[in-house]
Amino acid sequence: MTEDWRRLDRRTVLVTATVLAGVAGGAALPVFFGLTGSMPAWKALGWIGAGAALLIGAGAAADHVRWRRTRYRIGAERSEMGVPPAEGWGRSETGVPPAEGWGRSETGVPPAEGWGRVELHTGLLLVKRRSLSRERIRTVDLTANPLLRVLGLVKVRIGTGESAGGGESTLELDPVARAEGERLRRELLARTVSAAEDTTHDGALAELDRRWIRYAPVSFVAPLLGGAAAGAVMQVSEWFGAQAKVINWIGDRFEDTSVLSMIIVLVLLATLAGTVGALGLWVEMWWNYRLEREPGGTLRVRRGLFTARSISVEERRLRGVELVEPLGVRMCRAARVDAVATGLVENEEDEHADHKTLLPPAPRAVADRVAAQVLREPEPPTSAPLTVHPRAARTRRLRWALAGALVPAAVLAVLGAVLTPVLLYIAAACALVSTPLAVLLALDAYRNLGHGITGGYLVARSGTIRRTTVALQRGGVIGWTVKQSYFQRRAGVLTLTATTAAGAGAYDVHDAGESEGLAFAAEAVPELLAPFLEPVRETPKARSTVR
């Protein structure tokens, strides 16, 4: 039975007024100093007080209207009405529209209004009425910033996982009481548990280990934050017209040192600032982390120090996992685990850019264990031995790496011969430093190439700066794309792309041997590629070993 219409929590007006009061307070000081130059201080305070009161009052009134005009309700599913759902009932994951008459009950009577849907009505002058089918709902995420946590409120984000523009694939209830948010999450993600379903792995799969914080400084976030800190200092000093003074002050500190020493010290300071920022960001994002499997087959990630986040992934939408190892994290023998699931579409409007992450960077053994538990496998597919790619793949990477290192140096050398000899020394230094580094990265990229089949999963690994190992359900592959450039044909290799409706949508096997790669694709999903293959005689070039 469809429930009655409900409203958002009344305290949304208090939340809006508090936020606007903080905005007004932050802007009051610079405005005060700006006004005191042309009027008495008491008069400036009066104008600031009146402006702040107007801002807070207008914002609170507008939010009160929004609260009065916003309502939502949850329609009952077919199973809740005592009618078992027919096989395939609801829209398929491929987006194919259902047959005519879809949505009618088995008795032929049209369903009641709002049945099987989540509805949201809002707006005063422009009234918006939106609804999502409960069968299409993939995620129900709860978020609470510090203010919402103090008041016992959460923001509920209900999504279908589709990439429709304009937010048409999501509904947001901002805010509701924490208990109401939990009720909505349980109700919308509740599924009938099969008697044969394994429930032995229900409960906590991973919890925060504070020692994992040591991986924060070696991520790519640290240098980015260090550069951002240096840029912020220069930008703020420019706002106050003191940028020249800051530059002069820095110059005075290094007056008796060489330029190289000054650069090294500044880089070290930026690195220190980036490290501190990375540690703080890690604590904010992953404090109180917990990964658990709830009865009914839902994976839930809870984390956050100041802003609490609760992200749920339906297990029946899971098509595999991906181990992500950025270079610094990999050097520390650690890895991150991401979910490969349908309904986890990332876009610029999604504030949860890392909502697919099931485990933050952790020791590789822990990552493999969590991957196996998430997939309900006795052994992690991500640690299975992989087939080595032919030597032609190594040659291709060495050529590209050397070209990337030597071409810029050659350009500088030509410019140096024409313009100034200084560029010749710069070209020589660039070639001397970049060539060995490029060769090392190319050899590492070749060593990281691999593919294989283990049980019900196909596994592919590639990358050097960011190595990824994806374990994808063979049943989740809906197509293969075979790509072979002119140079790949001469080398006897090709690139296979497994297409799926989950995760990134496509996963590559780079530079596999021709016969070996096609055989791998045919074995992984026999019914897809086998009808298009002709028997190919294996050559010595196509043979490989297993590591």
C-alpha positions as CSV (number, residue, x, y, z in Angstrom):
1,M,0.0,0.0,0.0
2,T,1.3,3.4,-1.0
3,E,2.2,5.5,2.1
4,D,0.9,9.1,2.6
5,W,2.8,12.1,1.5
6,R,5.6,13.2,3.8
7,R,7.5,16.4,4.3
8,L,11.2,17.2,4.8
9,D,12.3,17.8,8.3
10,R,11.1,21.2,9.6
11,R,14.6,22.0,10.9
12,T,15.8,22.7,7.3
13,V,14.9,26.4,8.0
14,L,17.3,26.4,11.0
15,V,20.0,24.8,8.9
16,T,19.7,27.4,6.2
17,A,19.6,30.3,8.7
18,T,22.7,29.0,10.4
19,V,24.6,28.6,7.1
20,L,23.7,32.1,6.0
21,A,24.7,33.5,9.4
22,G,28.1,32.0,8.9
23,V,28.4,33.5,5.4
24,A,27.4,36.9,6.7
25,G,29.8,36.6,9.6
26,G,32.7,35.7,7.2
27,A,31.9,38.6,4.9
28,A,31.4,41.1,7.7
29,L,35.0,41.8,8.7
30,P,36.4,42.8,5.2
31,V,33.2,44.8,4.5
32,F,33.6,46.6,7.8
33,F,37.1,47.6,7.1
34,G,36.0,48.7,3.6
35,L,33.2,50.9,4.9
36,T,35.1,52.5,7.8
37,G,37.1,54.4,5.3
38,S,34.1,56.5,4.3
39,M,31.8,56.5,7.3
40,P,31.9,56.2,11.1
41,A,32.4,52.7,12.6
42,W,28.9,52.7,14.3
43,K,27.3,53.5,11.0
44,A,29.2,50.8,9.2
45,L,28.2,48.2,11.9
46,G,24.6,49.3,11.4
47,W,24.7,48.7,7.7
48,I,26.4,45.4,8.1
49,G,23.9,44.3,10.7
50,A,21.0,45.3,8.5
51,G,22.4,43.5,5.5
52,A,23.1,40.4,7.5
53,A,19.6,40.3,8.9
54,L,18.1,40.8,5.5
55,L,20.2,38.0,4.0
56,I,19.4,35.6,6.8
57,G,15.7,36.5,6.9
58,A,15.3,36.2,3.1
59,G,17.1,32.9,2.9
60,A,15.2,31.4,5.8
61,A,11.8,32.6,4.3
62,A,12.7,31.1,0.9
63,D,13.7,27.8,2.5
64,H,10.5,27.8,4.5
65,V,8.5,28.1,1.3
66,R,10.6,25.3,-0.2
67,W,9.8,23.1,2.9
68,R,6.1,23.8,2.6
69,R,6.0,23.0,-1.1
70,T,8.1,19.9,-0.9
71,R,6.6,16.4,-0.3
72,Y,7.6,12.9,-1.1
73,R,6.2,9.4,-0.8
74,I,7.2,5.8,-1.4
75,G,4.9,3.5,-3.4
76,A,4.6,-0.1,-2.5
77,E,6.3,-2.7,-4.6
78,R,4.3,-5.5,-6.3
79,S,5.6,-8.0,-3.7
80,E,4.4,-5.8,-0.9
81,M,0.9,-6.0,-2.3
82,G,0.9,-9.8,-2.1
83,V,1.4,-10.3,-5.9
84,P,4.7,-12.0,-6.8
85,P,6.6,-10.2,-9.5
86,A,6.8,-11.8,-12.8
87,E,10.1,-12.9,-14.2
88,G,11.9,-9.9,-15.7
89,W,9.4,-7.5,-14.3
90,G,10.6,-3.9,-14.4
91,R,13.0,-2.2,-16.8
92,S,16.1,-4.2,-17.7
93,E,19.6,-3.0,-17.1
94,T,20.1,-2.4,-20.8
95,G,17.4,0.3,-20.9
96,V,15.1,-1.6,-23.2
97,P,11.5,-0.4,-22.7
98,P,9.2,-3.1,-21.3
99,A,6.4,-4.7,-23.4
100,E,3.0,-3.0,-23.7
101,G,0.9,-3.4,-20.6
102,W,3.9,-3.3,-18.3
103,G,2.9,-2.0,-14.8
104,R,-0.5,-3.7,-14.8
105,S,-1.3,-6.2,-12.1
106,E,-1.9,-9.8,-13.1
107,T,-5.6,-9.2,-12.6
108,G,-5.6,-6.7,-15.4
109,V,-6.5,-3.8,-13.1
110,P,-4.3,-0.7,-13.5
111,P,-2.1,-0.1,-10.3
112,A,-3.0,2.6,-7.9
113,E,-1.4,6.0,-8.3
114,G,2.2,6.1,-7.1
115,W,2.4,2.3,-6.9
116,G,6.0,1.0,-7.2
117,R,7.5,4.5,-7.5
118,V,9.3,7.1,-5.4
119,E,7.7,10.5,-6.0
120,L,8.9,14.0,-5.2
121,H,6.9,17.2,-5.7
122,T,8.4,20.6,-5.1
123,G,8.3,24.2,-6.3
124,L,6.2,27.3,-6.0
125,L,6.1,29.2,-9.3
126,L,7.7,26.3,-11.2
127,V,6.3,23.1,-9.9
128,K,8.4,20.0,-10.4
129,R,7.0,16.5,-10.1
130,R,9.4,13.7,-10.5
131,S,9.4,10.0,-9.8
132,L,11.6,7.0,-10.0
133,S,10.6,3.4,-10.4
134,R,11.7,1.4,-7.3
135,E,12.9,-1.4,-9.5
136,R,15.4,1.0,-11.1
137,I,16.8,2.4,-7.9
138,R,20.5,1.3,-7.5
139,T,21.8,3.5,-4.7
140,V,20.6,5.2,-1.6
141,D,23.4,7.3,0.0
142,L,23.2,9.3,3.2
143,T,25.4,12.3,3.8
144,A,25.6,14.6,6.9
145,N,27.9,17.6,7.3
146,P,28.8,18.7,10.8
147,L,25.8,20.9,11.2
148,L,23.4,18.2,10.1
149,R,25.1,15.7,12.4
150,V,24.6,18.0,15.4
151,L,20.9,18.4,14.6
152,G,20.4,14.6,13.8
153,L,19.7,15.1,10.1
154,V,20.9,13.6,6.9
155,K,20.7,14.3,3.2
156,V,19.3,11.3,1.2
157,R,20.4,10.8,-2.4
158,I,18.3,8.2,-4.3
159,G,19.8,7.3,-7.7
160,T,19.1,4.9,-10.6
161,G,22.7,5.0,-11.8
162,E,21.8,6.2,-15.3
163,S,23.8,9.0,-16.9
164,A,20.8,11.2,-17.7
165,G,21.5,14.9,-17.7
166,G,20.0,17.5,-15.4
167,G,19.9,15.1,-12.5
168,E,16.9,13.3,-13.9
169,S,18.3,10.0,-12.6
170,T,18.4,11.1,-8.9
171,L,16.2,12.4,-6.2
172,E,17.5,14.3,-3.2
173,L,15.7,14.7,0.1
174,D,17.5,17.5,1.9
175,P,17.2,17.1,4.9
176,V,15.3,14.4,6.7
177,A,15.8,13.0,10.2
178,R,18.5,10.4,10.6
179,A,16.0,7.7,11.5
180,E,13.9,8.5,8.5
181,G,17.0,8.3,6.2
182,E,17.9,4.9,7.5
183,R,14.3,3.7,7.0
184,L,14.3,4.9,3.4
185,R,17.6,3.2,2.7
186,R,16.5,-0.1,4.2
187,E,13.1,0.0,2.5
188,L,14.3,1.1,-1.0
189,L,17.2,-1.4,-1.1
190,A,15.4,-4.3,0.6
191,R,15.3,-7.4,-1.6
192,T,14.0,-10.9,-1.0
193,V,16.8,-13.2,0.1
194,S,17.0,-16.5,-1.6
195,A,17.1,-19.6,0.6
196,A,20.1,-20.8,-1.3
197,E,22.0,-17.5,-0.9
198,D,25.1,-17.7,1.2
199,T,24.7,-15.6,4.3
200,T,27.9,-16.7,6.1
201,H,29.8,-13.6,4.9
202,D,27.2,-11.1,6.3
203,G,28.6,-8.6,8.7
204,A,31.8,-6.6,8.8
205,L,34.2,-7.2,5.9
206,A,36.7,-4.5,6.8
207,E,37.2,-1.8,9.4
208,L,39.6,1.1,9.7
209,D,43.2,0.3,10.6
210,R,44.9,3.6,11.6
211,R,48.2,2.3,10.3
212,W,46.7,2.8,6.7
213,I,47.3,6.5,7.1
214,R,50.9,6.0,6.1
215,Y,49.7,5.6,2.5
216,A,48.2,9.1,2.3
217,P,51.5,11.0,1.8
218,V,52.6,8.7,-1.1
219,S,49.4,9.3,-3.1
220,F,49.2,11.8,-6.0
221,V,47.1,14.0,-3.7
222,A,50.1,15.2,-1.7
223,P,52.0,17.0,-4.4
224,L,48.8,18.5,-5.8
225,L,47.9,19.9,-2.3
226,G,51.5,21.2,-2.0
227,G,51.2,23.1,-5.3
228,A,47.7,24.3,-4.3
229,A,49.1,25.7,-1.0
230,A,51.8,27.6,-2.7
231,G,49.3,29.0,-5.2
232,A,46.9,29.9,-2.4
233,V,49.6,32.0,-0.7
234,M,50.4,34.0,-3.8
235,Q,46.7,34.4,-4.6
236,V,45.7,35.7,-1.1
237,S,48.7,38.0,-1.1
238,E,47.6,39.4,-4.4
239,W,44.1,40.1,-3.1
240,F,45.6,42.3,-0.3
241,G,48.2,43.9,-2.7
242,A,51.1,42.3,-0.9
243,Q,52.3,39.8,-3.5
244,A,55.5,41.9,-4.2
245,K,56.2,42.0,-0.4
246,V,55.8,38.2,-0.1
247,I,58.2,37.6,-3.1
248,N,60.7,40.1,-1.6
249,W,60.5,38.5,1.8
250,I,61.2,35.1,0.3
251,G,64.1,36.6,-1.7
252,D,65.6,38.1,1.5
253,R,65.5,34.7,3.2
254,F,67.6,33.1,0.4
255,E,69.8,36.1,-0.3
256,D,73.0,34.2,0.5
257,T,72.0,30.9,-1.1
258,S,72.2,29.7,-4.7
259,V,69.2,29.4,-6.9
260,L,69.3,25.6,-6.9
261,S,69.3,25.5,-3.1
262,M,66.4,28.0,-3.0
263,I,64.4,25.8,-5.4
264,I,65.2,22.6,-3.4
265,V,64.1,24.3,-0.1
266,L,60.8,25.6,-1.6
267,V,60.0,22.2,-3.1
268,L,60.6,20.6,0.3
269,L,58.3,23.1,2.0
270,A,55.6,22.5,-0.6
271,T,56.0,18.8,-0.1
272,L,55.7,19.2,3.6
273,A,52.5,21.2,3.2
274,G,51.2,18.7,0.7
275,T,51.9,15.8,3.1
276,V,50.1,17.6,6.0
277,G,47.2,18.3,3.7
278,A,47.0,14.7,2.5
279,L,47.0,13.4,6.0
280,G,44.2,15.7,7.0
281,L,42.2,14.9,3.9
282,W,42.6,11.1,4.6
283,V,41.4,11.5,8.2
284,E,38.4,13.5,7.1
285,M,37.4,11.0,4.4
286,W,38.2,7.6,6.0
287,W,37.8,8.0,9.7
288,N,35.2,5.6,11.2
289,Y,35.5,3.6,8.0
290,R,33.6,0.3,7.9
291,L,32.6,-2.0,5.1
292,E,29.9,-4.5,5.8
293,R,27.5,-6.8,4.0
294,E,23.9,-6.4,5.2
295,P,21.3,-9.2,5.1
296,G,19.6,-9.2,1.7
297,G,22.9,-8.6,-0.2
298,T,23.8,-4.9,0.1
299,L,27.4,-3.8,0.6
300,R,27.5,-0.7,2.7
301,V,30.5,1.7,3.2
302,R,30.4,4.1,6.1
303,R,33.1,6.7,6.7
304,G,33.9,10.3,7.4
305,L,35.1,12.3,10.4
306,F,33.2,15.6,10.1
307,T,31.0,14.8,7.2
308,A,29.5,11.3,7.7
309,R,28.8,9.3,4.5
310,S,26.9,6.1,4.0
311,I,27.1,4.6,0.6
312,S,25.3,1.4,-0.4
313,V,25.9,-0.9,-3.4
314,E,23.5,-3.7,-4.2
315,E,25.3,-7.0,-4.5
316,R,23.2,-8.2,-7.4
317,R,24.5,-5.2,-9.4
318,L,28.1,-6.2,-8.7
319,R,30.0,-7.4,-11.8
320,G,33.5,-7.5,-10.3
321,V,36.2,-5.5,-8.5
322,E,39.2,-3.4,-9.5
323,L,42.5,-3.2,-7.6
324,V,44.0,0.3,-8.1
325,E,47.7,0.8,-7.3
326,P,49.1,4.3,-7.9
327,L,52.9,4.2,-8.2
328,G,53.6,5.5,-4.7
329,V,51.0,3.2,-3.1
330,R,52.3,0.2,-5.1
331,M,55.8,0.8,-4.0
332,C,54.6,0.4,-0.4
333,R,52.9,-2.9,-1.5
334,A,49.4,-1.5,-1.0
335,A,46.2,-1.3,-3.1
336,R,42.7,0.2,-3.2
337,V,39.6,-1.8,-4.0
338,D,36.9,-0.3,-6.2
339,A,33.5,-1.9,-7.1
340,V,32.7,-2.7,-10.7
341,A,28.9,-2.4,-10.6
342,T,26.0,-1.2,-12.6
343,G,24.3,1.9,-11.4
344,L,27.6,3.6,-10.2
345,V,27.8,6.4,-12.9
346,E,30.2,9.2,-12.2
347,N,29.6,12.7,-13.5
348,E,30.6,16.2,-12.6
349,E,27.4,16.8,-10.6
350,D,28.1,13.9,-8.3
351,E,29.7,15.1,-5.1
352,H,30.7,11.5,-4.2
353,A,33.6,11.2,-6.7
354,D,34.9,8.1,-4.8
355,H,31.6,6.5,-4.1
356,K,32.7,3.2,-5.8
357,T,35.7,2.8,-3.5
358,L,35.1,-0.2,-1.1
359,L,38.5,-0.1,0.6
360,P,41.0,2.8,0.9
361,P,44.7,2.1,0.2
362,A,45.6,-0.9,2.4
363,P,48.2,-3.7,2.4
364,R,47.9,-5.8,-0.7
365,A,47.1,-8.9,1.3
366,V,44.2,-7.1,2.9
367,A,43.0,-5.8,-0.4
368,D,43.0,-9.3,-1.9
369,R,41.1,-10.7,1.1
370,V,38.5,-8.0,0.9
371,A,38.1,-8.5,-2.9
372,A,37.5,-12.2,-2.3
373,Q,35.0,-11.6,0.4
374,V,33.1,-9.0,-1.6
375,L,32.9,-11.5,-4.6
376,R,32.1,-14.4,-2.2
377,E,35.1,-16.3,-3.6
378,P,37.4,-18.6,-1.6
379,E,40.4,-17.1,-3.4
380,P,40.8,-13.6,-4.7
381,P,40.7,-13.5,-8.6
382,T,42.9,-10.4,-8.5
383,S,45.9,-12.5,-7.3
384,A,45.6,-15.3,-9.8
385,P,48.6,-15.9,-12.1
386,L,48.4,-14.1,-15.4
387,T,49.6,-14.8,-18.9
388,V,52.6,-12.9,-20.0
389,H,52.3,-10.8,-23.2
390,P,54.7,-11.3,-26.1
391,R,58.0,-9.4,-26.3
392,A,56.5,-7.3,-29.1
393,A,54.5,-5.5,-26.4
394,R,57.7,-4.6,-24.6
395,T,59.3,-3.3,-27.8
396,R,56.3,-1.1,-28.4
397,R,56.5,0.4,-25.0
398,L,60.2,1.0,-25.2
399,R,59.8,2.8,-28.5
400,W,57.0,5.0,-27.2
401,A,58.9,5.8,-24.1
402,L,62.1,6.7,-25.9
403,A,60.2,8.9,-28.4
404,G,58.5,10.7,-25.5
405,A,61.8,11.4,-23.8
406,L,64.0,12.2,-26.8
407,V,61.6,14.2,-29.1
408,P,61.4,17.2,-26.6
409,A,65.1,17.1,-26.2
410,A,65.6,17.1,-29.9
411,V,63.3,20.1,-30.3
412,L,65.2,22.0,-27.6
413,A,68.5,21.1,-29.4
414,V,67.2,22.5,-32.7
415,L,66.1,25.7,-31.0
416,G,69.4,25.9,-29.2
417,A,71.3,25.7,-32.5
418,V,69.2,28.5,-33.9
419,L,68.7,30.8,-30.9
420,T,71.0,30.3,-28.0
421,P,73.5,27.6,-26.8
422,V,71.8,27.6,-23.4
423,L,69.0,25.5,-24.8
424,L,71.6,22.9,-25.9
425,Y,72.7,22.4,-22.3
426,I,69.0,22.2,-21.3
427,A,68.3,19.6,-24.0
428,A,71.3,17.5,-22.9
429,A,70.2,17.6,-19.3
430,C,66.6,16.6,-20.2
431,A,67.8,13.7,-22.3
432,L,70.2,12.5,-19.6
433,V,67.4,12.5,-16.9
434,S,64.4,11.5,-18.9
435,T,65.8,8.7,-21.0
436,P,66.6,6.2,-18.1
437,L,63.4,7.1,-16.4
438,A,61.4,6.5,-19.5
439,V,63.1,3.1,-20.1
440,L,62.4,2.0,-16.5
441,L,58.7,3.0,-16.8
442,A,58.4,1.2,-20.1
443,L,59.8,-2.0,-18.7
444,D,57.6,-1.7,-15.7
445,A,54.6,-1.2,-17.9
446,Y,55.4,-4.4,-19.8
447,R,55.9,-6.4,-16.6
448,N,52.5,-5.2,-15.4
449,L,50.7,-6.5,-18.6
450,G,48.7,-9.7,-18.1
451,H,45.4,-11.4,-18.6
452,G,43.8,-14.7,-17.5
453,I,40.7,-16.6,-16.6
454,T,40.0,-17.8,-13.1
455,G,36.7,-19.5,-12.3
456,G,33.8,-17.2,-13.4
457,Y,36.1,-14.1,-13.8
458,L,38.3,-12.8,-16.5
459,V,41.3,-10.8,-15.1
460,A,43.2,-8.0,-16.9
461,R,46.1,-6.0,-15.6
462,S,47.9,-2.9,-17.1
463,G,49.5,0.4,-16.2
464,T,52.6,1.7,-14.5
465,I,51.9,5.2,-13.0
466,R,48.5,3.8,-12.1
467,R,48.4,0.0,-12.3
468,T,44.9,-1.5,-12.3
469,T,43.8,-5.2,-12.0
470,V,40.2,-5.8,-12.9
471,A,38.4,-9.0,-12.1
472,L,35.2,-9.0,-14.2
473,Q,32.4,-11.6,-14.2
474,R,32.4,-13.4,-17.5
475,G,28.7,-13.3,-17.5
476,G,28.8,-9.5,-17.3
477,V,30.6,-9.1,-20.6
478,I,28.2,-8.1,-23.3
479,G,30.6,-7.6,-26.2
480,W,34.2,-7.7,-27.4
481,T,36.0,-5.1,-29.5
482,V,39.2,-6.1,-31.3
483,K,41.5,-3.3,-32.3
484,Q,44.7,-3.7,-34.3
485,S,46.6,-0.8,-35.7
486,Y,49.1,-1.1,-38.6
487,F,52.0,-1.3,-36.3
488,Q,50.2,-3.8,-34.1
489,R,49.6,-6.0,-37.2
490,R,53.3,-5.9,-38.0
491,A,54.2,-6.8,-34.4
492,G,51.5,-9.6,-34.3
493,V,49.6,-8.1,-31.3
494,L,46.2,-6.7,-30.8
495,T,44.1,-4.9,-28.1
496,L,40.9,-6.5,-26.8
497,T,38.2,-4.5,-25.1
498,A,35.6,-6.2,-22.9
499,T,32.4,-4.2,-22.9
500,T,30.1,-4.4,-19.9
501,A,27.2,-2.4,-18.4
502,A,29.1,-1.9,-15.2
503,G,31.9,0.3,-14.0
504,A,33.8,2.1,-16.7
505,G,31.9,0.3,-19.3
506,A,35.0,-1.1,-21.1
507,Y,38.2,-2.8,-19.9
508,D,41.2,-3.3,-22.2
509,V,43.7,-6.1,-22.6
510,H,46.6,-4.3,-24.3
511,D,48.9,-5.8,-26.8
512,A,48.1,-9.5,-26.4
513,G,49.3,-12.0,-29.0
514,E,46.9,-12.4,-31.9
515,S,46.1,-16.1,-31.5
516,E,46.4,-16.0,-27.8
517,G,44.2,-12.9,-27.3
518,L,41.4,-14.2,-29.6
519,A,41.5,-17.6,-27.8
520,F,41.3,-15.8,-24.5
521,A,38.2,-13.8,-25.6
522,A,36.5,-16.9,-27.0
523,E,37.2,-18.9,-23.8
524,A,36.0,-16.1,-21.5
525,V,32.7,-15.7,-23.2
526,P,32.3,-18.5,-25.8
527,E,28.9,-17.5,-27.2
528,L,30.1,-14.0,-28.2
529,L,33.2,-14.3,-30.3
530,A,33.4,-18.0,-31.3
531,P,31.0,-17.7,-34.3
532,F,33.3,-15.1,-35.8
533,L,36.6,-16.9,-35.3
534,E,38.5,-19.0,-37.8
535,P,41.0,-21.6,-36.6
536,V,44.4,-19.9,-36.4
537,R,47.6,-22.0,-36.3
538,E,49.7,-21.0,-33.3
539,T,53.2,-19.7,-34.1
540,P,56.2,-19.4,-31.8
541,K,55.5,-15.7,-31.5
542,A,52.1,-16.3,-30.0
543,R,53.3,-18.7,-27.3
544,S,53.7,-17.3,-23.8
545,T,54.4,-18.4,-20.3
546,V,52.5,-17.9,-17.1
547,R,53.8,-16.0,-14.1
